[in-house]
């Protein structure tokens, strides 16, 4: 309690200050002014004085009564409301020391009485056990005497009856009677029913004379007395329909596993409590939450520990770590074939070079002779097997080139000798160096007359690719994909680099690889091109590929022939996945479908969280950022391609177009033909449909014709990019530009009653036109902008006056023209804008 002054105390007790000071002096307190402080002990002394002056006894209250009243309202049928009032009253009595002492004495006496009763009962039980033991010994002695008499009796003599046991005394009969009654009560209802049943089945049996039995009075035999012979606990009553649940005697402590984040519902489920309990607890802590709200690890740990449970912190990637542990395999490593990626600028001859090595015509199958997909092939040469990856060269496929560099061992950099180092050549060098992959430079088209190999060396040396003859580590091989010059030397250089790398793999291990390409086939479903990097992939294996999984139903080589297994460095097409994985996803063989599904669902959940985190355009801070800005014009596109790599490349290229005024938004994209749902999506979002190497089905074509949608087919990526650029340029609108047509200098000013001030001018630049806007400049500063009212040469009205000729100019609504001013004639022209 805080200390108060005399004045404040007087206000609290509603008493004048002078009267309170007088009462305090009567109580013996030293207070004489209103500003002095009154302590708690002084307040108690004042209160005791006032009570004694009123004749009250100075003692603390011994009884406290608490009353509580709550009112609730119940709604009943008929829109009636009934008020229910519940009153509770509790009285607490403080007992005096004498009463407490008396209670203590009574408890001690009761305890002593209980101890004496227990002692007497123990003595009685020991006495009964001693008497029972004595009777048992007497019976055994009598039985032994009878057997001895029978043994000594001669044959043919009549049997001598055994001497009857001594009749019990009256005291013994009194003690036996309650035990007999007790043993009789132990017979259960089941025993009675069983006896009646046996009596019904044997009515002809004569009643036999009762046979005297001597029963021991110890506890085990007393329990046996109530059972019939041969029964297995039948005398005990059976409890029917009894469940096995027992309510816990204390709070159950559970182990709660926490990752980086957890929802309130999941936390409540792990603690085996209702979600409302967790919400209520957090509300008391000052954190109002909802059932689906995500909690961080620290908050969830605090809540679980405060509610009395143990917390176990686990890594968010525990499933991934367990998968990595399960994939560890020890076996004998063997040398494997190198994986070679052919990279370079567009149209520098990459596919033609690979075509000459494979002895097939691959370039003729690509639209426009440009590689649109990653091709994976393995060839057998005289010097061993080599696996080739052919990547696209033009700018749209940056991601595909980067993935090709990551999955490879050696990079063949193809540079045309007549073209030199180009942008995609520089990019290929960057990808190869970022992946730490050795480079073998193939100077192609060496057979052309204008080939300049030295220019190639200089250009690549600037990119830190130093030729071996210059002291570097990059072999330069002059080749011609057209006539086959230098192909053997190129393969030898590649295999030499592979020997230096000492490439190893374990064929006996479970398969592991990387997805090179994937597509959705109409007849076979999702098809993925996989490069096996380690182990052996077999038909029937359960595989996990990124967020997809499935069993390998069939495997095909690059020529389309079915195979049963594929070892390291072998590219294959696999069927059986539940979706089209992204190019670059890692493929692993797992033990069973359950594990594959579990990890795939976990990855899908993480991917969904990342996707939602990116879609933050509706957040409040972003709304404030975009407030006041003009809304961008958006070109919506629905994009369908034949393979996943082309889809990713096109999405990246299209979304990169645009500026601060216009943008491209891919509202829907996928692999496979254009379906009815794609057309409906385009209709709902006012989008253009682009099909890259795919076609629309009948349902989609019907919607496109009925609604007048824009559907376009392409097979070269440049055409899509150029058309989208044109569309965005049209959405930009046009700029207004001014062209100065002519300038006339004022030499003299005349006054006309009809037109006012007329400027006599000399045209010094260009031509002056009558129906064009003009500006009046004085000392090269614009002082008026308007239009001409009249243009005359001598006395004739003319439409234009050429350079170097005199004329009279009347400016409409302006009469302040002076000698030396310049009249500038101009026109406004609309100019199309570009990105």
C-alpha positions, 0 to 999 in steps of 0.5 A: 500500500502506498503512503499518503498525506494527511490531506489525501487520507482526509479526502479518502475517508470524507472527513475534514482535515482539522478533525482528522488531525485532532483524532490522530493527536488523540490516538497519540500520533505526532502529526500536526500538519496536512502535508505530513505522510501517514504510514500503514502502521499509523493508519492501523493505530488510528483505526484501533483508537477509533474502534476502542472509542466506539466500544468495539472489541479489537479483534479480527473477524473470524468469519468471511462470507463471499457471495456471487451472483451470475445472470444468464439468458436462455432463448426458448421456442417462440422467441422467448428469453428467460433470465436465469440467476445463479447465486453462490454463497461461501463462508470461511470461518477462522478457528481459534487456537483452542479449537485447533488444539482440540481438533489436534487432540481428537485426531491423535486419539483417533489415530491411537484407537486405530493403531490399537484396533489394528494391533488387536486384529493382528493378534486375533489373526495370529491366534486363529492361524495357531489354532488352525495349525494345531487342528491340522497337525491333530488330523494328520496324526489321526490319519497316520494312526488309522493308516498304521492300524490298517497296515497291522490288521491281519487279512480276513479280520473285519475292518476296524473303524477308524476312531472318530475325531474328537468332537469339537468343544462349544467354543470351537463351534462358535468360532467355526460358525461365522467362518462357515457362513462366510464360506457359504456366501462365497458361492456365487450365483453361477455355482447355484445355477450349475448345481440346479442344472446338474440336479435336473440331468441326474434325477435318479441319483439317490441322495448320499449321506453327507461326507464329513470334510475337514476344511483348513481355515487359512486364507488360500483354502478358504478361497478354494472352499467357494470353488468347485473342483476342476473349475478354473476361477468359475466362482468369480463373478465376470464383469461384462462389457467392460472397456479397457480405458482408464482415466489418467491419474495425472496430466499426460506429458507429450513430446511435441516436434517443432520444425520452422513453422507450425499452425495452431491446429497442428500444435493442438493436435500434437498436444492432444488438446482442442484448438480452442484451448491453445487459442484461449491460452495464447489470448491470455498471453496477449496474442490473439490467433486463429486456428489456421495461423502459422506460428514460428518455432519460438512462439510454438515452443513457448506455448507447448512448454507453458502447457506442460509438454516437452518440445523436440526441435527438428530440422525443417528438411528432416525428410530430405535428410532422412532420404539422403541418409537412406541413399548412401551406398558403398560399392566398387567404383568403376570408370564411366563415360564422360558427359559432354555438352555442346554449347555456343552461339546460335547457328554456329554449327553445334547440331551439325557437328554432333550430327556428323559424329552421330552420322544422323540428320538431326538438324533437319528435324528442328524448325528453321534449323535451330535447336529448340530442345536439349538433345541427349545422345550417347555414341560409341567411338573407337576410343570409347563411349561419349554422351552428348548434350546439345543445348539451344544457342539463342538468347531465350534458352539461358536457363537450359544452357546453365542446366546443361553446364551443371550436368556435364563433365566437359564442355565443347564450345563451338565457335564459327571461324567466320563469325567470331565470339558472340553474346551466347559464346560469352554466356556459355563460357560464363556457365562453364566456368561457374560450374567448374567444367573444363572447356574444349574449343571447337573452331568450326567452319574452318573450310570457309574462305573467310575463316579467321581462327586467330581472331577466335583465339584473341576473343576467347583469351579476353574471356580467360579461355587461354589456348594450350599453345599460348600456355593455357589449359583450353585445347583449340581444335579446328573442325568442319562439321560439313566435311568432317575435318578434325572430328577425330582430334576433337574426340581425342581431346575430349577423352583426354580431358575425361581421363584427367578428371578420373570420372567414377561411378558405382553401377551396383548402387540405386540409380541417380540422375538428372532430368534433361527434358520432359514433355506430356505425350498424348498417348503415353502421358508424362515422358521425362528424358533423364541422364543417369549420373550414378548407379543403375536405373532399372525398369520397375524402380520407384523413382522420386523426381523433384515434386513428382514420383512414380514407378518406371513403367518403360525405358527407351533409349534416344532412338526409341528402342525399349531397354530394361536398365541404364547405367551411368552416363546413359540418357533414357526416356522414362514413363510412369511419373505422375507429372512432368518434372522441371528440367534440372530436377534430380532423380533418385530411386527410393525403396517404396512408394510410401517414402516417395509419396511422403517426400513428394508431398513435402516438396509440393508443400514447400513449393506452394509456400514459396509460391504464395510468398512470391505472390505478395502484390496484395500486401498493404505495403505494396498497395501503398507503394503502387498508390498514385501510379498509373496502372500498367497495361498488361498483355495476358498470354496463355502459353502451351508448349511441347516440352517443359524446357521450351515452356520455361524459356518462353515464360522467362523471355516473354515476362522479360519484355515490357517497361514501366508502362506495358508488361506481359503476364503469362496467366497459364502455361503448361506442357501438351496440347491446347485444351478446352480449359485453356480456351476458357482461361483465355476467355476469362482473362482476355488473353492471347493463346500461343501454341508452340509445336502443339495444336488445339483440340476440337473443344478448344477450337469451338470456343475460339471460333465462338468467342473470337479468341486470338489463337496462334501457332508457332514453331520458331521461338523468334516469331513469338518474341517478335509478335509480342514485341509488336503487340506491346509497341501498339499498346504503348500508343504514340508520342507527339513530336513538334517539327519546326517548318520555318522562321520569319524575322520581323523587319517592320510593323504596319497598322491595318484598320482591318487586321491591326498590327501587320508584321513585315517579315523576311523568311530566313529558315524553311517555309511559312504556312498559313494553316499552321500554329506559330510562336512569337519569339523575342530574344529567343524567348517564347512570348506568345503561341497562337495561329496566323490570321493572314499571310500575304505577299504584296496584296495577294493572300498566299498559302505559303511563303518560301525561304528568302522571300518577304511577306506580311503576317497578321497574328490572330489576337496579338498586336504587340509585335515589334521589330526584331521578333521572330515568328516560328511556324511548326506542326505536331506529328504523332510518332509511334513509340517502341520498347 
